[in-house]
Amino acid sequence: MKLNMLFSTPEGMIAQIKALPSAPHAMQRMLALLEDPNSSTEDLIELIRLERSLTARVVHMANSPVFGAGSCGSVEEAVQRLGYRVVHEAVLAAMAVASFSSALRTYRLPANTLWRQALATACAAREIARRTDGAPDAAYTLGLLHNIGMVAIDRWVQQRDPTVQLLCAPWPDEWRTAETGLLGFDHADTTAAMLKAWKFPTELVEAARYQFRPGAARAARRPAACLRTAHWIRRMVCSEDLKGQLPDPEVLALAGVESTGLVDVAQQVLHEVETLWESLQLDHTQAA
């Protein structure tokens, strides 16, 4: 597994990668729309129109049986039928899916697994934020991108030695030990470096960096703890592993949630993920 190359910072590794997902400017603008009390439905429609693929996704979603019968042929009709919030979340999800368009061979993870993990984490983080007076929209965005650093690590490794594969340990460690042994840092550090380069809000960058150790964060302990708790819910939703270790009580305290309510949240998230999966027409068989 050795590539004989440890970097002092994830930025050093990212600088060597030939092709990374482009900065999600539309996602940043979408987040800004929600934070702007003066934004309108027309602003949302205008943003969607700038991306042809997003227009198609939203219209297809509005025509999904999940949201009722009847033909819908325009973004305006789609937004009216679905509602501002549903469209916003669907557009963010579609943009995140585009960032995970290929399998991660270093991790032996197919693209559809990554998509599902991103959606589950986003829905879980949003629900936790709702229950704890947090910022649901920012939590949802952070959940969608929480492991984008894995894409960067995979592409760097594939450039250097495509035969290298990382081993996943049991939860809660998962990929961290293997990543740190290879690079000197994990995908949380790499995710934070990418979000910072993309000029995401400082709180989201810090929450991403400390998602595995929320207590070490300075200004983003609660969102980092919410994200860490969302990891556990993601595991329940995606792997149905109900026998593993619960989140650390200190993490739950920082997040402001009780362990007794996590199963209920997981059931709600599972329903939301299935609805998004079907309405966005994500292919369960695509990209091994």
C-alpha positions in Angstrom: 0.0 0.0 0.0 3.0 2.3 0.3 3.5 5.0 -2.3 6.5 6.3 -0.4 5.0 9.8 -0.4 3.6 11.5 2.7 2.3 15.1 2.3 2.5 17.7 5.0 -0.9 19.1 3.9 -3.8 17.9 1.7 -3.3 21.0 -0.4 0.1 19.6 -1.5 -1.6 16.5 -2.7 -4.5 18.3 -4.4 -2.0 20.5 -6.3 -0.7 17.3 -8.0 -4.0 16.0 -9.2 -4.6 16.5 -12.9 -8.4 16.4 -12.9 -10.7 17.3 -9.9 -14.4 18.1 -9.8 -14.8 21.7 -10.8 -15.8 24.2 -8.1 -19.6 23.9 -7.6 -20.4 27.5 -8.2 -24.1 26.8 -8.6 -24.1 25.0 -5.2 -22.5 28.0 -3.6 -25.1 30.3 -5.2 -27.9 28.0 -4.1 -26.7 28.1 -0.5 -26.5 31.9 -0.8 -30.1 32.1 -2.1 -31.4 30.3 1.0 -29.4 32.6 3.3 -30.7 35.7 1.6 -34.1 36.8 3.0 -34.8 38.8 -0.1 -34.3 35.9 -2.6 -37.3 34.7 -4.5 -38.6 31.7 -6.5 -37.7 33.6 -9.6 -34.0 33.7 -8.4 -34.1 29.9 -8.0 -35.6 29.4 -11.4 -33.0 31.6 -13.0 -30.2 29.7 -11.4 -31.6 26.3 -12.5 -31.9 27.6 -16.1 -28.1 28.3 -16.2 -27.5 24.5 -16.0 -29.2 22.5 -18.7 -28.7 19.2 -16.9 -30.4 20.7 -13.7 -33.3 21.9 -15.8 -33.9 18.3 -17.1 -33.5 16.8 -13.6 -36.0 19.2 -12.0 -38.6 18.7 -14.8 -38.2 14.9 -14.6 -38.6 15.0 -10.9 -41.8 17.0 -11.1 -43.2 14.4 -13.5 -42.3 11.6 -11.2 -45.2 9.6 -9.8 -43.8 10.4 -6.3 -45.0 13.9 -6.7 -48.3 13.3 -8.5 -49.6 12.7 -12.0 -49.8 15.1 -14.9 -47.3 16.5 -17.4 -44.9 19.2 -16.4 -42.8 20.9 -19.2 -41.0 23.8 -17.6 -38.9 24.8 -14.7 -41.6 27.3 -13.6 -44.2 24.5 -13.5 -41.8 22.2 -11.7 -41.0 24.7 -8.9 -44.7 25.5 -8.5 -45.6 21.8 -8.2 -42.7 20.7 -6.0 -42.2 23.8 -3.9 -39.1 25.9 -3.2 -37.5 23.7 -0.6 -38.0 20.4 -2.4 -36.5 21.9 -5.6 -33.6 23.4 -3.7 -32.7 20.1 -2.1 -33.1 18.1 -5.3 -30.8 20.5 -7.2 -28.2 20.4 -4.5 -28.4 16.6 -4.5 -28.1 16.5 -8.3 -25.0 18.7 -8.2 -23.4 16.5 -5.6 -24.1 13.4 -7.5 -22.2 14.9 -10.4 -19.2 15.1 -8.2 -19.3 11.3 -7.6 -19.8 10.4 -11.2 -17.2 7.6 -11.2 -16.4 4.7 -9.0 -13.5 5.1 -6.5 -11.2 2.3 -7.4 -8.8 2.9 -4.6 -11.6 2.4 -2.1 -13.4 -0.2 -4.2 -16.6 1.8 -4.0 -19.1 2.0 -6.9 -20.5 5.4 -7.7 -24.1 4.5 -6.7 -22.8 3.6 -3.2 -21.2 7.1 -2.9 -24.4 8.8 -4.1 -26.5 6.9 -1.6 -24.0 7.7 1.2 -24.0 11.4 0.3 -27.8 11.6 0.2 -28.2 9.7 3.5 -25.7 11.9 5.3 -27.2 15.0 4.0 -30.8 14.1 5.0 -29.6 12.9 8.4 -27.5 16.1 9.0 -30.4 18.3 8.0 -32.9 16.5 10.3 -30.4 16.7 13.3 -30.0 20.4 12.6 -33.7 20.9 12.6 -34.1 19.2 15.9 -31.3 21.2 17.5 -32.0 24.7 16.3 -29.1 24.4 13.8 -28.9 25.5 10.2 -30.6 22.8 8.2 -29.7 24.1 4.8 -26.0 24.4 5.5 -26.1 20.9 7.2 -27.7 19.4 4.1 -25.0 20.9 1.9 -22.2 19.8 4.2 -23.7 16.3 4.3 -23.7 16.1 0.5 -20.0 17.0 0.3 -18.7 15.5 3.5 -16.6 12.9 1.8 -15.7 14.7 -1.4 -12.1 14.4 -0.3 -12.2 10.7 -1.1 -12.6 11.7 -4.7 -9.3 13.7 -4.5 -7.5 10.9 -2.8 -8.7 8.3 -5.3 -7.6 10.4 -8.3 -4.2 11.1 -6.8 -3.6 7.4 -6.0 -4.8 6.3 -9.5 -2.3 8.7 -11.0 0.6 7.3 -9.0 -0.2 3.6 -8.6 -3.6 2.2 -9.7 -2.9 -1.1 -8.0 -3.1 0.5 -4.5 -6.3 -0.2 -2.6 -7.3 1.1 0.9 -8.9 -1.2 3.5 -12.0 -0.1 5.3 -11.9 -0.8 9.1 -15.1 -1.3 11.2 -17.0 1.8 12.2 -16.2 4.4 13.6 -12.7 4.3 12.1 -13.6 3.2 8.6 -11.1 4.7 6.1 -9.2 7.0 8.4 -6.3 4.7 9.5 -5.6 3.5 5.9 -5.7 7.1 4.5 -3.5 8.5 7.3 -1.0 5.6 6.8 -0.8 6.4 3.1 -0.9 10.2 3.1 -0.5 11.5 6.7 -4.0 12.8 6.8 -7.6 11.6 6.1 -10.4 12.5 3.7 -11.9 14.9 6.2 -8.8 17.1 5.9 -8.9 16.8 2.2 -12.6 17.7 2.1 -11.9 20.8 4.1 -9.1 21.8 1.8 -11.4 21.5 -1.2 -14.3 23.4 0.4 -11.9 26.2 1.4 -10.5 26.4 -2.1 -14.1 26.6 -3.4 -14.7 29.5 -1.0 -17.4 27.8 1.1 -18.3 29.4 4.4 -15.6 29.1 7.1 -17.9 27.2 9.5 -18.6 24.5 6.8 -14.9 24.1 6.2 -14.1 23.7 9.9 -17.0 21.3 10.4 -15.8 19.2 7.5 -12.2 19.1 8.9 -13.3 18.1 12.4 -16.2 15.7 11.4 -14.4 12.8 13.1 -13.3 14.8 16.2 -15.9 17.5 16.8 -14.5 18.4 20.2 -11.3 19.7 18.6 -13.2 22.3 16.5 -13.3 25.9 17.7 -16.2 27.6 16.1 -18.0 24.7 14.5 -18.3 22.1 17.2 -22.1 21.6 16.9 -22.2 21.3 13.1 -19.2 18.9 13.2 -20.9 16.9 15.9 -24.1 16.8 13.9 -22.2 15.6 10.9 -20.5 12.9 13.0 -23.9 11.7 14.2 -25.1 11.8 10.7 -22.3 9.3 9.8 -23.9 6.8 12.2 -27.4 7.3 10.7 -25.9 6.9 7.2 -24.4 3.6 8.3 -27.8 2.4 9.5 -29.6 3.5 6.3 -27.0 2.3 3.8 -25.8 -0.9 5.4 -28.5 -1.7 7.9 -25.8 -2.3 10.5 -27.7 -2.0 13.7 -25.3 -3.9 16.0 -22.3 -1.6 15.8 -21.1 1.0 18.3 -23.3 4.0 19.0 -21.9 7.5 18.5 -19.7 8.7 21.3 -21.9 10.2 24.1 -19.7 13.3 24.1 -20.4 13.8 20.4 -24.2 13.4 20.9 -24.0 16.0 23.7 -22.2 18.4 21.4 -24.8 17.8 18.7 -27.6 18.2 21.2 -29.3 14.9 20.4 -30.3 11.8 22.4 -29.3 8.3 21.4 -32.9 7.1 21.9 -34.1 9.1 19.0 -31.5 8.1 16.4 -33.4 5.0 15.1 -36.5 7.2 14.5 -34.3 9.7 12.6 -32.8 6.8 10.6 -36.2 5.5 9.5 -37.2 9.0 8.4 -34.0 9.4 6.5 -34.4 6.1 4.8 -37.8 7.2 3.4 -36.4 10.5 2.3 -33.4 8.9 0.5 -35.7 6.4 -1.3 -37.9 9.3 -2.4 -35.0 11.3 -3.7 -33.4 8.3 -5.3 -36.5 7.5 -7.3 -37.5 11.0 -8.2 -33.9 11.9 -9.3 -33.9 8.7 -11.4 -30.6 7.5 -9.9 -29.6 4.2 -11.4 -29.0 1.4 -8.8 -26.9 -0.5 -11.4 -24.8 2.3 -12.7 -21.0 2.6 -12.4 -19.4 -0.3 -10.7 
